[in-house]
């Protein structure tokens, strides 16, 4: 602080400096800065109440989306579960179809239960879910009081609607395409064992009369009477191979020799 | 110097609270000195760029503004920092004159021509002063501009430039000596 004030201040120089033309910033720069300052104030001002309703949808969007997701998930899970039950009991559905097509006049549900094979009858769950004449079929999962209205139920629960006597057709017009396809595939799966059973029963019958020589001979005679000579001859040769020492009646032996 | 009664700090507080008119008054007060402070150190193009950046920085700091120092000191501190950034970003780097114990201060080269021309009118002397100002080391020039343009005291210049009071005194002393010498007056 030993400096004299004049050493740091020269009035003559200051006056001379002030004499220099006072340059100002360009006007466009003034406008830009003032505009930016104003915009900052406006952008940070509290929002008017009119904007609040616009934000409401976004506030409700998340819970609404969650609720929709839950509802859809429950629907899909139920649909998948019902489809799974349908796949485990295909014979019941096919049995109903076979019955209705084989005896259209006798559409009684008791007839359907008669058409069931022994092993199908042995399945208690399938028998329990078979329709009865007095009351329409109800699902063990959904009670009638809790069941949704019919169109929705048909969409969500195809297995239930197919179990109803009125909707016994496998490819009902009200069914979704995926369900019809599933039913067709189920029918195909059921046709193969039925054919096999028919073939097996024929073979078993043949085997049965071949075990009895008298019955076999009667069968051969019957074939000859029917004019199926070739078949009768083949059976006769097979008979002689199986029973070479069987004592034949002379008339029977003569007819077979012919 | 101020046309109205509100201080700079009061106007800045009003602006913080949402009065954009207060900012316009502040800007009108300080735009000229700040612009010239920058213009006389780095030319019109860079000066415009830095000028805008300084004000926008102030606008951005609006929400958190509290009165902790004189507004002018704060404003020129921002400007000084931007100027130093500009020097550092340039190929030349930060001028040596910004060192606290700059050796070249003791050996100020004289103006071109041993005998200064006789300036017969004030205007020509002012132009000569501008030319001499441009030849000053940057830190000296800045200190002088802060004193003449912004009207800051020694302490305020020290605060604005982030240096000590004694350093500011030295810079000012050498700057004035050089200008007096250049103008042909006694130092």
Boltz contact constraints between the chains, C-beta under 6 A:
constraints:
  - contact:
      token1: [A, 7]
      token2: [B, 173]
      max_distance: 6.0
  - contact:
      token1: [A, 8]
      token2: [B, 172]
      max_distance: 6.0
  - contact:
      token1: [A, 10]
      token2: [B, 176]
      max_distance: 6.0
  - contact:
      token1: [A, 13]
      token2: [B, 179]
      max_distance: 6.0
  - contact:
      token1: [A, 16]
      token2: [B, 125]
      max_distance: 6.0
  - contact:
      token1: [A, 16]
      token2: [B, 126]
      max_distance: 6.0
  - contact:
      token1: [A, 16]
      token2: [B, 129]
      max_distance: 6.0
  - contact:
      token1: [A, 17]
      token2: [B, 148]
      max_distance: 6.0
  - contact:
      token1: [A, 19]
      token2: [B, 122]
      max_distance: 6.0
  - contact:
      token1: [A, 19]
      token2: [B, 126]
      max_distance: 6.0
  - contact:
      token1: [A, 20]
      token2: [B, 126]
      max_distance: 6.0
  - contact:
      token1: [A, 20]
      token2: [B, 130]
      max_distance: 6.0
  - contact:
      token1: [A, 22]
      token2: [B, 32]
      max_distance: 6.0
  - contact:
      token1: [A, 23]
      token2: [B, 36]
      max_distance: 6.0
  - contact:
      token1: [A, 24]
      token2: [B, 32]
      max_distance: 6.0
  - contact:
      token1: [A, 25]
      token2: [B, 31]
      max_distance: 6.0
  - contact:
      token1: [A, 25]
      token2: [B, 35]
      max_distance: 6.0
  - contact:
      token1: [A, 25]
      token2: [B, 51]
      max_distance: 6.0
  - contact:
      token1: [A, 29]
      token2: [B, 48]
      max_distance: 6.0
  - contact:
      token1: [A, 33]
      token2: [B, 55]
      max_distance: 6.0
  - contact:
      token1: [A, 34]
      token2: [B, 24]
      max_distance: 6.0
  - contact:
      token1: [A, 36]
      token2: [B, 56]
      max_distance: 6.0
  - contact:
      token1: [A, 36]
      token2: [B, 59]
      max_distance: 6.0
  - contact:
      token1: [A, 37]
      token2: [B, 20]
      max_distance: 6.0
  - contact:
      token1: [A, 37]
      token2: [B, 23]
      max_distance: 6.0
  - contact:
      token1: [A, 37]
      token2: [B, 59]
      max_distance: 6.0
  - contact:
      token1: [A, 38]
      token2: [B, 20]
      max_distance: 6.0
  - contact:
      token1: [A, 40]
      token2: [B, 59]
      max_distance: 6.0
  - contact:
      token1: [A, 41]
      token2: [B, 18]
      max_distance: 6.0
  - contact:
      token1: [A, 41]
      token2: [B, 20]
      max_distance: 6.0
